[in-house]
């Protein structure tokens, strides 16, 4: 979700814990449902790459 001052990312997973990745990007949450606030779409690409490496 894009807001004037931030971009919020919601992450969901069925089998792979993702809360550690969310924390790495300044967020948090539960093992299979987390979120983070990122500063730019480039950071979103970095988060996607980090999540893809977990598979």
HUTAHU-V54882 format. One record per residue. N is the residue number from 1. PSI is psi as a letter, one per 30 degrees, with the letter a starting at -180 (NA if undefined). BURIAL is b if it has 16 or more other C-alpha atoms within 10 Angstrom, else e. D_CENTER is the distance of its C-alpha to the mean C-alpha in Angstrom with 1 decimal. Layout:
# HUTAHU-V54882
N/PSI/BURIAL/D_CENTER + N/PSI/BURIAL/D_CENTER
This chain:
# HUTAHU-V54882
1/k/e/11.8 + 2/k/e/13.7 + 3/l/e/15.9 + 4/e/e/18.7 + 5/g/e/17.1 + 6/l/e/13.3 + 7/k/b/10.6 + 8/k/b/8.4 + 9/k/b/5.4 + 10/k/e/6.2 + 11/k/b/5.5 + 12/k/e/8.9 + 13/k/e/11.0 + 14/e/e/14.8 + 15/f/e/15.7 + 16/k/e/13.2 + 17/k/b/11.6 + 18/g/b/7.9 + 19/e/b/8.1 + 20/e/e/9.2 + 21/e/b/6.3 + 22/e/b/4.4 + 23/e/e/8.0 + 24/f/e/8.4 + 25/g/b/6.6 + 26/g/e/8.7 + 27/a/b/7.2 + 28/a/b/8.4 + 29/a/b/10.0 + 30/l/e/11.8 + 31/e/b/11.9 + 32/g/e/11.2 + 33/j/b/9.6 + 34/l/b/6.9 + 35/l/b/5.4 + 36/l/b/5.1 + 37/j/b/7.9 + 38/l/b/8.3 + 39/f/e/11.9 + 40/l/e/12.4 + 41/f/e/11.8 + 42/e/e/12.6 + 43/e/e/9.5 + 44/e/b/7.6 + 45/e/e/10.0 + 46/e/e/9.4 + 47/e/b/5.8 + 48/e/e/7.5 + 49/e/e/10.4 + 50/e/e/9.0 + 51/e/b/7.9 + 52/e/e/11.4 + 53/f/e/13.1 + 54/f/e/12.5 + 55/NA/e/14.8
